[in-house]
Amino acid sequence: MDWWREKKKKKKRKLERGAKLLEELIECCDGKSNPIKFFSLHQIRKATNNLNDSNYVFGLSNFYCAWYTGKTESHPMILIKSHNGLFLSLLGLVYLEQGSFCRDVAISSMVSGHKNFLKLVGCCLEPEVPLMVYHGVKKHDKLDHIISEQPWRNRMKIAEDIATALAYLHTAFPRPFVYRTLFPGHILLDEDGVAKLCGFFNCVSIPKGETFVKVDISYYGDIYKDSKYMRDGIVSVETDVYAIGMLMKKLLNGFSEVWLDQLFHRITGKIISDDSIIEKEDQRRHIQNWLFELMEEGRMDEIADPKMLEKMGEISEEELSQMKAFLMLSQRCISEVEVPTMVEVVKELKKIQRSTKNNSSSPSGETQFESPQDIASSSQTRL
């Protein structure tokens, strides 16, 4: 009889999750979304050889989630994300109880047609911790695993790709969606180097006529969260703008997990505690001032990723100006005054990348380069 009870339990769980998923689809996108395929647990096991180690692609934060590759008769290549529900609950994400999984599926289905989001195929609702199934490609890499291999031009493009994804969330739907949990582990690169965002379990929408919402504070990925969120749980589109500013800094300096703490200690001689929001804000303020001083003095070798600089060899004036403009734009994103919109961030990142231009009026045909101040200037156009 035990097998019968377990079967009934699984069926009930599947129906409840299906109902919750339908609610999320209606709430997020009026029931309109790309088709979602529901996989049985048997299909998942068959596709991945029972989640065999040979199908394991990579993990995230040791036990937060694991990724597997597989294939079915109708999908020659799929990518499966398996979460550790206990670990998520300990982090305060409560992936299952509050329907975060269903929110993840619903929003993933809405954005699947955009090149800068991981394309959702479907999900499996049967196991205790449900599974996400994405369209697979020949190669997927987690950004924080391979950042040291990326040249400067690729890092600029990654920033543009993710800013474009966030701008889409902010502007493509009747209500803006705020991602609010941006960090490198949620960014994958495909075989063409295109950055793709995934993981919408903490995504929230801004109600019509409002500019922010209040949420329970989560310290998950807190380095990418602004003080309004960390102090008061206030989430707005500026929450994502702050996060992209911090991501840009990390792209420039190489994702060292202890970089900010080391730099703060170097500047002040102090060590901050992990749970002090005031000390973290003090850390950020000191670091921004210090980075600005280094940038003004042209000491990019103390800011940029040493592995990247080593591969670049001698930095050209063009590349130095691009790095300065990139850093200045990131400073604007994390400031508390005149914060750019995400659409403006995308425009400025495009401008930085095409900052060399041929001046046809120059008889020598020399390449003319705009100053960092011109490159990172604020756009007046808001979409």
C-alpha positions as CSV (number, residue, x, y, z in Angstrom):
1,M,0.0,0.0,0.0
2,D,2.9,2.3,0.5
3,W,3.5,2.6,-3.2
4,W,-0.1,3.5,-3.7
5,R,0.0,6.3,-1.1
6,E,3.2,7.6,-2.7
7,K,1.6,7.6,-6.1
8,K,-1.5,9.5,-4.8
9,K,0.9,12.0,-3.0
10,K,2.8,12.6,-6.2
11,K,-0.4,13.1,-8.2
12,K,-1.8,15.6,-5.6
13,R,1.5,17.5,-5.6
14,K,1.5,17.7,-9.4
15,L,-2.0,19.0,-9.5
16,E,-1.4,21.6,-6.8
17,R,1.7,22.9,-8.6
18,G,0.0,22.9,-11.9
19,A,-2.8,25.0,-10.4
20,K,-0.3,27.4,-8.9
21,L,1.6,27.6,-12.2
22,L,-1.6,28.5,-14.0
23,E,-2.2,31.3,-11.4
24,E,1.2,32.7,-12.0
25,L,0.8,32.6,-15.8
26,I,-2.5,34.5,-15.5
27,E,-1.1,37.0,-13.0
28,C,2.2,37.6,-14.9
29,C,1.1,37.6,-18.5
30,D,-2.7,37.2,-18.7
31,G,-2.3,33.5,-19.5
32,K,-0.3,34.3,-22.6
33,S,3.1,32.7,-22.8
34,N,5.2,30.5,-25.0
35,P,4.1,26.8,-24.9
36,I,5.4,24.9,-21.8
37,K,6.0,21.1,-22.0
38,F,5.4,19.0,-18.9
39,F,7.9,16.2,-18.6
40,S,7.4,13.1,-16.5
41,L,10.0,12.1,-14.0
42,H,10.5,9.0,-16.1
43,Q,11.3,11.1,-19.2
44,I,13.8,13.2,-17.2
45,R,15.6,10.1,-15.9
46,K,15.7,8.6,-19.3
47,A,17.0,11.8,-20.9
48,T,19.8,12.1,-18.4
49,N,20.6,8.4,-17.7
50,N,19.1,8.9,-14.2
51,L,21.0,12.2,-13.6
52,N,24.2,10.4,-14.2
53,D,27.5,12.1,-13.4
54,S,28.4,11.9,-17.1
55,N,25.5,14.2,-17.8
56,Y,26.5,16.7,-15.1
57,V,27.4,20.0,-16.5
58,F,28.1,22.3,-13.5
59,G,26.8,23.2,-10.1
60,L,26.1,26.5,-8.3
61,S,27.3,27.4,-4.8
62,N,28.1,23.8,-4.1
63,F,24.6,22.6,-3.3
64,Y,22.2,25.3,-4.3
65,C,21.5,23.7,-7.7
66,A,23.0,21.3,-10.3
67,W,22.7,21.4,-14.1
68,Y,22.5,18.3,-16.3
69,T,22.4,17.9,-20.1
70,G,20.2,15.3,-21.8
71,K,18.1,14.5,-24.8
72,T,14.6,13.2,-25.7
73,E,13.1,12.1,-28.9
74,S,11.6,15.5,-29.6
75,H,14.5,17.5,-28.1
76,P,18.0,16.5,-29.2
77,M,19.6,18.6,-26.5
78,I,18.1,19.9,-23.3
79,L,19.6,21.5,-20.1
80,I,18.0,20.5,-16.8
81,K,18.3,22.5,-13.6
82,S,17.8,20.6,-10.3
83,H,17.5,22.7,-7.1
84,N,18.2,21.7,-3.6
85,G,15.0,22.8,-1.9
86,L,16.4,22.6,1.7
87,F,19.4,24.8,0.8
88,L,17.0,27.3,-0.8
89,S,14.8,27.4,2.2
90,L,17.8,28.0,4.5
91,L,18.7,31.0,2.3
92,G,15.2,32.4,2.9
93,L,14.1,31.9,-0.7
94,V,11.4,29.4,0.1
95,Y,11.5,28.1,-3.5
96,L,8.5,25.8,-3.1
97,E,6.2,27.1,-0.3
98,Q,5.7,30.5,-1.8
99,G,5.4,29.4,-5.4
100,S,8.8,30.8,-6.4
101,F,9.2,27.8,-8.8
102,C,6.0,28.6,-10.5
103,R,7.0,32.2,-10.8
104,D,10.3,31.1,-12.3
105,V,8.5,29.0,-14.9
106,A,5.9,31.6,-15.7
107,I,8.4,34.4,-16.4
108,S,10.8,32.2,-18.1
109,S,8.1,31.2,-20.6
110,M,7.3,34.9,-21.2
111,V,10.9,35.8,-22.1
112,S,11.9,32.6,-23.9
113,G,11.9,34.3,-27.3
114,H,14.5,36.8,-26.3
115,K,18.1,36.0,-27.2
116,N,19.5,37.1,-23.8
117,F,17.4,34.7,-21.7
118,L,17.8,31.0,-21.4
119,K,15.0,29.4,-23.5
120,L,12.6,27.4,-21.4
121,V,11.3,24.1,-22.8
122,G,9.2,23.0,-19.9
123,C,9.4,21.6,-16.4
124,C,8.8,18.4,-14.3
125,L,6.4,18.8,-11.4
126,E,6.5,15.3,-10.0
127,P,9.7,15.2,-7.8
128,E,9.7,16.8,-4.3
129,V,11.8,19.6,-5.8
130,P,10.6,20.3,-9.3
131,L,12.9,20.6,-12.3
132,M,13.3,23.2,-15.0
133,V,14.1,22.1,-18.5
134,Y,15.8,24.5,-21.0
135,H,16.8,24.4,-24.6
136,G,20.3,23.1,-24.8
137,V,23.2,24.1,-27.1
138,K,26.5,22.6,-27.8
139,K,28.1,24.4,-25.0
140,H,27.0,26.3,-21.9
141,D,29.3,27.9,-19.4
142,K,28.6,29.7,-16.1
143,L,30.0,33.2,-16.3
144,D,31.8,33.0,-12.9
145,H,33.6,29.8,-14.0
146,I,35.1,31.3,-17.1
147,I,35.4,35.0,-16.5
148,S,39.2,34.9,-16.3
149,E,39.3,33.6,-19.9
150,Q,37.3,36.4,-21.3
151,P,39.0,39.3,-23.1
152,W,38.0,42.9,-22.5
153,R,35.7,43.2,-25.5
154,N,33.8,40.1,-24.4
155,R,33.2,41.5,-20.9
156,M,31.8,44.7,-22.4
157,K,29.4,42.6,-24.5
158,I,28.3,40.5,-21.6
159,A,27.4,43.6,-19.7
160,E,25.4,44.8,-22.7
161,D,23.6,41.5,-23.0
162,I,22.5,41.4,-19.4
163,A,21.5,45.0,-19.3
164,T,19.5,44.4,-22.5
165,A,17.7,41.4,-20.8
166,L,16.9,43.6,-17.7
167,A,15.7,46.5,-19.9
168,Y,13.4,44.0,-21.6
169,L,11.9,43.0,-18.2
170,H,11.5,46.6,-17.3
171,T,9.8,47.8,-20.5
172,A,8.3,44.9,-22.6
173,F,5.2,44.2,-20.4
174,P,2.3,46.3,-19.1
175,R,3.9,46.2,-15.6
176,P,7.7,46.4,-15.1
177,F,9.3,43.3,-13.8
178,V,12.3,43.7,-11.4
179,Y,14.7,40.8,-11.5
180,R,16.3,41.7,-8.1
181,T,18.6,38.6,-7.7
182,L,21.3,39.4,-10.2
183,F,24.6,37.6,-9.7
184,P,27.1,35.8,-11.9
185,G,25.7,32.3,-11.2
186,H,22.5,33.2,-13.0
187,I,24.3,34.1,-16.2
188,L,25.3,31.5,-18.8
189,L,27.3,31.9,-21.9
190,D,26.4,29.9,-25.0
191,E,28.9,28.6,-27.6
192,D,28.8,32.0,-29.4
193,G,29.6,33.9,-26.2
194,V,26.0,35.3,-25.9
195,A,25.1,35.9,-22.3
196,K,21.8,34.5,-21.1
197,L,20.0,35.3,-17.9
198,C,17.9,32.7,-16.0
199,G,16.4,32.2,-12.6
200,F,13.3,34.3,-12.0
201,F,12.2,32.9,-8.6
202,N,12.6,36.2,-6.9
203,C,11.3,38.4,-9.7
204,V,8.6,40.9,-8.7
205,S,6.3,43.1,-10.7
206,I,5.6,46.8,-10.0
207,P,1.8,47.4,-9.7
208,K,0.3,49.9,-12.2
209,G,0.6,53.4,-11.0
210,E,3.4,52.6,-8.5
211,T,7.1,53.0,-8.7
212,F,8.2,50.4,-6.1
213,V,7.0,47.5,-4.0
214,K,8.0,46.4,-0.5
215,V,9.2,42.8,-0.1
216,D,10.8,40.6,2.6
217,I,14.5,41.3,2.7
218,S,16.7,38.5,1.3
219,Y,20.5,38.6,1.8
220,Y,21.0,36.3,-1.1
221,G,23.6,37.9,-3.4
222,D,23.5,41.1,-1.2
223,I,26.6,42.6,-2.8
224,Y,24.4,43.4,-5.8
225,K,21.6,45.0,-3.8
226,D,21.2,48.7,-3.1
227,S,20.8,50.2,0.3
228,K,17.0,50.8,-0.1
229,Y,16.5,47.1,-0.6
230,M,18.9,46.0,2.2
231,R,17.5,48.5,4.7
232,D,13.8,48.7,3.9
233,G,13.0,45.9,1.4
234,I,12.1,48.6,-1.2
235,V,12.3,47.2,-4.8
236,S,12.1,49.3,-7.9
237,V,13.7,49.2,-11.4
238,E,16.6,51.0,-9.8
239,T,17.3,47.9,-7.8
240,D,18.3,46.2,-11.1
241,V,20.2,49.3,-12.3
242,Y,22.3,49.1,-9.1
243,A,22.9,45.4,-9.7
244,I,24.1,45.9,-13.2
245,G,26.5,48.6,-12.0
246,M,28.0,46.1,-9.5
247,L,28.1,43.4,-12.2
248,M,30.1,45.8,-14.4
249,K,32.6,46.4,-11.7
250,K,33.0,42.6,-11.2
251,L,33.4,42.2,-15.0
252,L,36.2,44.7,-14.9
253,N,38.0,43.3,-11.8
254,G,37.4,39.6,-12.4
255,F,34.8,38.4,-9.9
256,S,37.2,37.9,-7.0
257,E,34.9,36.9,-4.2
258,V,37.0,38.8,-1.6
259,W,37.9,41.8,-3.8
260,L,35.7,44.4,-2.2
261,D,36.6,43.3,1.4
262,Q,40.3,43.3,0.5
263,L,40.1,46.7,-1.1
264,F,38.1,48.2,1.8
265,H,40.7,46.8,4.2
266,R,43.5,48.3,2.1
267,I,41.8,51.7,2.1
268,T,40.7,51.9,5.7
269,G,42.5,49.1,7.6
270,K,39.1,47.9,8.8
271,I,37.3,44.6,8.4
272,I,33.5,44.7,8.1
273,S,31.2,42.2,9.6
274,D,29.0,40.1,7.3
275,D,25.7,41.2,9.0
276,S,26.2,44.9,9.3
277,I,24.3,46.9,6.6
278,I,25.7,50.2,7.9
279,E,29.2,48.9,7.6
280,K,28.5,47.6,4.1
281,E,27.2,51.0,3.0
282,D,30.4,52.6,4.5
283,Q,32.5,50.1,2.6
284,R,30.8,50.9,-0.7
285,R,31.2,54.7,-0.1
286,H,34.9,54.4,0.6
287,I,35.4,52.1,-2.4
288,Q,33.6,54.3,-4.8
289,N,35.7,57.3,-3.8
290,W,38.9,55.2,-4.0
291,L,38.0,53.8,-7.5
292,F,37.3,57.3,-8.7
293,E,40.7,58.5,-7.5
294,L,42.5,55.6,-9.2
295,M,40.6,56.2,-12.4
296,E,41.4,59.9,-12.4
297,E,45.1,59.0,-12.0
298,G,44.9,56.5,-14.9
299,R,45.9,53.6,-12.6
300,M,43.6,51.0,-14.2
301,D,46.2,48.3,-13.4
302,E,45.0,48.5,-9.8
303,I,41.3,48.2,-10.8
304,A,41.1,45.8,-13.7
305,D,41.5,42.0,-13.5
306,P,45.2,41.3,-13.5
307,K,44.6,38.0,-15.5
308,M,42.9,40.0,-18.2
309,L,45.6,42.7,-18.3
310,E,48.3,40.0,-18.5
311,K,46.6,38.5,-21.6
312,M,46.1,42.0,-23.2
313,G,49.8,42.9,-22.8
314,E,50.1,46.7,-23.4
315,I,46.8,48.5,-23.0
316,S,46.0,50.9,-25.8
317,E,44.7,54.4,-25.2
318,E,41.4,53.2,-26.8
319,E,41.1,50.3,-24.3
320,L,42.1,52.5,-21.4
321,S,39.4,55.1,-22.3
322,Q,36.8,52.3,-22.7
323,M,37.6,50.9,-19.2
324,K,37.4,54.4,-17.7
325,A,34.0,55.0,-19.4
326,F,32.8,51.6,-18.4
327,L,33.7,52.3,-14.7
328,M,32.2,55.7,-14.8
329,L,28.9,54.3,-16.1
330,S,28.9,51.6,-13.4
331,Q,29.5,54.5,-10.8
332,R,26.4,56.2,-12.1
333,C,24.4,53.0,-11.8
334,I,25.1,52.6,-8.1
335,S,24.8,56.3,-7.2
336,E,21.7,57.5,-5.4
337,V,21.2,60.6,-7.6
338,E,20.4,60.8,-11.3
339,V,20.3,57.1,-11.7
340,P,20.1,56.1,-15.4
341,T,17.3,53.8,-16.6
342,M,18.2,50.4,-17.8
343,V,17.5,51.4,-21.4
344,E,20.0,54.3,-21.0
345,V,22.6,51.8,-19.6
346,V,22.2,49.7,-22.7
347,K,22.6,52.7,-25.0
348,E,25.7,53.8,-23.1
349,L,27.3,50.3,-23.2
350,K,26.7,50.2,-27.0
351,K,28.3,53.6,-27.3
352,I,31.4,52.5,-25.3
353,Q,31.9,49.5,-27.5
354,R,31.7,51.6,-30.7
355,S,33.6,54.5,-29.3
356,T,36.2,54.3,-32.0
357,K,35.2,56.0,-35.2
358,N,36.8,56.8,-38.5
359,N,37.0,60.5,-39.0
360,S,36.7,60.8,-42.8
361,S,37.7,64.5,-42.6
362,S,41.1,63.5,-41.3
363,P,43.6,63.4,-44.1
364,S,45.6,60.8,-42.3
365,G,42.6,58.6,-41.7
366,E,43.6,58.3,-38.0
367,T,41.1,56.7,-35.6
368,Q,39.4,59.3,-33.4
369,F,38.4,58.4,-29.9
370,E,35.9,60.0,-27.7
371,S,36.8,60.9,-24.1
372,P,35.5,58.7,-21.2
373,Q,33.3,61.7,-20.1
374,D,31.7,61.8,-23.6
375,I,31.3,58.0,-23.7
376,A,29.7,57.7,-20.3
377,S,27.6,60.8,-20.6
378,S,23.9,60.6,-19.6
379,S,21.5,60.0,-22.4
380,Q,18.5,62.4,-22.5
381,T,16.3,59.9,-24.3
382,R,14.1,57.7,-22.1
383,L,12.1,54.9,-23.7
